[in-house]
C-alpha cells in the first residue's frame, strides 16, 4: 500500500483522510453552519430516513419471502440493525422538532454516518474524517459530495485548519 500526501488520482480504490485542526465540537459546528448538504437539513434528512426505512423494510420482506427479485447481499440481522439505527435517527429528529433536548451536533453526526464518513477524535484537539471508495478514478467520482463540500469549504475559507491525505490500495 502506498501512502501519498495530497490528493492524487488513478488508483483502484482509496481512503480519504481529512484532518481538521479543530476538536470534534468545533468541527461539527463549522460543518453544520457552513456546509450545505441534504444530510444537514432536518426536513431533508427526515425524508431521506423515511425512504431508507421503507427500503430496508422492503428488503427484509424480500428476505422473509425468499424473493429472488434481486440478489440480497445483506443478512437479516444486518438489515434489522440498520432499520433500528434509521428509526432511532428519525426519532431524534422528531424529538428535536418537538423541543426535546438532543445530543450536541446529532444532525451533523447522523449526516456523516449516513454518508459513510467516519469521524474520529485525535487527542481532543483535532478531528479526522475518513471515507473510502472502491473505485478511485477521479475525485469527482470517488469522493462523496458531502465530503467534497467539507473539503472545499475548509480549503477555501479555512485553509489553515485542514490537511488532506489519500491512501491508494492497489
C-alpha positions as semicolon CSV with decimal commas, in nm:
position;residue;x (nm);y (nm);z (nm)
1;X;0,000;0,000;0,000
2;X;0,134;0,342;-0,099
3;X;0,068;0,649;0,113
4;X;0,081;0,983;-0,066
5;X;0,035;1,331;0,070
6;X;-0,223;1,547;-0,103
7;X;-0,487;1,429;-0,344
8;X;-0,371;1,236;-0,648
9;X;-0,559;1,016;-0,890
10;X;-0,555;0,691;-1,089
11;X;-0,584;0,411;-0,837
12;X;-0,828;0,125;-0,800
13;X;-0,954;0,209;-0,452
14;X;-0,872;0,473;-0,199
15;X;-0,930;0,603;0,151
16;X;-0,959;0,976;0,205
17;X;-0,839;1,132;0,529
18;X;-0,932;1,489;0,612
19;X;-0,774;1,622;0,929
20;X;-0,926;1,935;1,076
21;X;-0,730;2,134;1,333
22;X;-1,042;2,170;1,546
23;X;-1,183;1,947;1,819
24;X;-1,492;1,745;1,726
25;X;-1,739;2,000;1,864
26;X;-1,575;2,287;1,676
27;X;-1,551;2,083;1,354
28;X;-1,913;1,965;1,369
29;X;-2,029;2,317;1,445
30;X;-1,830;2,453;1,149
31;X;-1,964;2,182;0,917
32;X;-2,321;2,233;1,033
33;X;-2,306;2,612;0,995
34;X;-2,108;2,638;0,670
35;X;-2,164;2,332;0,456
36;X;-2,479;2,257;0,267
37;X;-2,589;1,902;0,211
38;X;-2,931;1,736;0,248
39;X;-2,799;1,533;0,542
40;X;-2,759;1,858;0,739
41;X;-3,113;1,983;0,675
42;X;-3,354;1,829;0,924
43;X;-3,653;1,815;0,687
44;X;-3,448;1,666;0,404
45;X;-3,280;1,423;0,645
46;X;-3,620;1,313;0,772
47;X;-3,733;1,241;0,413
48;X;-3,410;1,051;0,342
49;X;-3,451;0,843;0,658
50;X;-3,814;0,765;0,576
51;X;-3,703;0,638;0,234
52;X;-3,420;0,433;0,391
53;X;-3,664;0,285;0,645
54;X;-3,914;0,192;0,373
55;X;-3,639;0,041;0,152
56;X;-3,493;-0,157;0,442
57;X;-3,835;-0,287;0,545
58;X;-3,894;-0,394;0,184
59;X;-3,560;-0,576;0,175
60;X;-3,648;-0,753;0,500
61;X;-3,980;-0,863;0,348
62;X;-3,793;-0,995;0,044
63;X;-3,567;-1,199;0,270
64;X;-3,870;-1,338;0,455
65;X;-4,038;-1,425;0,123
66;X;-3,709;-1,562;-0,010
67;X;-3,769;-1,340;-0,311
68;X;-3,531;-1,380;-0,599
69;X;-3,608;-1,038;-0,748
70;X;-3,255;-0,936;-0,680
71;X;-2,951;-1,071;-0,507
72;X;-2,975;-0,991;-0,137
73;X;-2,631;-0,901;-0,012
74;X;-2,721;-0,818;0,347
75;X;-2,819;-1,069;0,610
76;X;-3,142;-1,034;0,802
77;X;-2,964;-0,933;1,127
78;X;-2,765;-0,666;0,938
79;X;-3,083;-0,524;0,787
80;X;-3,266;-0,534;1,121
81;X;-2,977;-0,350;1,285
82;X;-2,973;-0,089;1,008
83;X;-3,351;-0,046;1,036
84;X;-3,326;0,017;1,412
85;X;-3,050;0,273;1,351
86;X;-3,257;0,457;1,089
87;X;-3,564;0,454;1,314
88;X;-3,358;0,588;1,605
89;X;-3,219;0,867;1,386
90;X;-3,569;0,955;1,270
91;X;-3,690;0,968;1,631
92;X;-3,402;1,202;1,722
93;X;-3,514;1,446;1,451
94;X;-3,877;1,421;1,568
95;X;-3,764;1,480;1,929
96;X;-3,566;1,789;1,826
97;X;-3,863;1,926;1,631
98;X;-4,084;1,883;1,939
99;X;-3,836;2,075;2,154
100;X;-3,680;1,782;2,338
101;X;-3,308;1,816;2,404
102;X;-3,086;1,602;2,184
103;X;-2,713;1,535;2,174
104;X;-2,499;1,825;2,053
105;X;-2,441;1,810;1,678
106;X;-2,661;1,499;1,645
107;X;-2,780;1,606;1,299
108;X;-2,426;1,653;1,165
109;X;-2,316;1,321;1,317
110;X;-2,610;1,144;1,154
111;X;-2,536;1,308;0,819
112;X;-2,173;1,197;0,828
113;X;-2,272;0,844;0,928
114;X;-2,533;0,815;0,654
115;X;-2,272;0,927;0,400
116;X;-2,026;0,667;0,532
117;X;-1,787;0,930;0,665
118;X;-1,622;0,819;0,987
119;X;-1,541;1,088;1,239
120;X;-1,257;1,040;1,485
121;X;-1,127;1,245;1,774
122;X;-0,749;1,296;1,772
123;X;-0,630;1,376;2,124
124;X;-0,918;1,617;2,185
125;X;-0,760;1,882;1,962
126;X;-0,811;1,758;1,607
127;X;-1,080;1,578;1,413
128;X;-1,027;1,325;1,136
129;X;-1,289;1,246;0,875
130;X;-1,234;0,923;0,685
131;X;-1,416;0,790;0,383
132;X;-1,334;0,538;0,116
133;X;-1,423;0,437;-0,233
134;X;-1,394;0,104;-0,409
135;X;-1,307;0,266;-0,739
136;X;-1,099;0,581;-0,746
137;X;-1,050;0,719;-1,094
138;X;-1,115;1,083;-1,014
139;X;-1,220;1,298;-0,722
140;X;-1,549;1,376;-0,890
141;X;-1,644;1,008;-0,895
142;X;-1,463;0,879;-0,589
143;X;-1,534;1,128;-0,315
144;X;-1,888;1,177;-0,186
145;X;-2,049;1,514;-0,250
146;X;-2,080;1,577;0,123
147;X;-1,708;1,518;0,183
148;X;-1,624;1,733;-0,122
149;X;-1,835;2,014;0,023
150;X;-1,649;1,991;0,355
151;X;-1,309;1,981;0,184
152;X;-1,393;2,276;-0,042
153;X;-1,525;2,487;0,244
154;X;-1,217;2,434;0,456
155;X;-0,976;2,461;0,162
156;X;-1,105;2,800;0,054
157;X;-1,242;2,953;0,373
158;X;-1,026;2,800;0,648
159;X;-0,714;2,656;0,480
160;X;-0,509;2,684;0,797
161;X;-0,737;2,423;0,958
162;X;-0,723;2,141;0,702
163;X;-0,477;1,878;0,587
164;X;-0,556;1,607;0,336
165;X;-0,422;1,262;0,270
166;X;-0,521;0,976;0,045
167;X;-0,418;0,611;0,068
168;X;-0,440;0,410;-0,251
169;X;-0,498;0,036;-0,228
170;X;-0,357;-0,143;-0,524
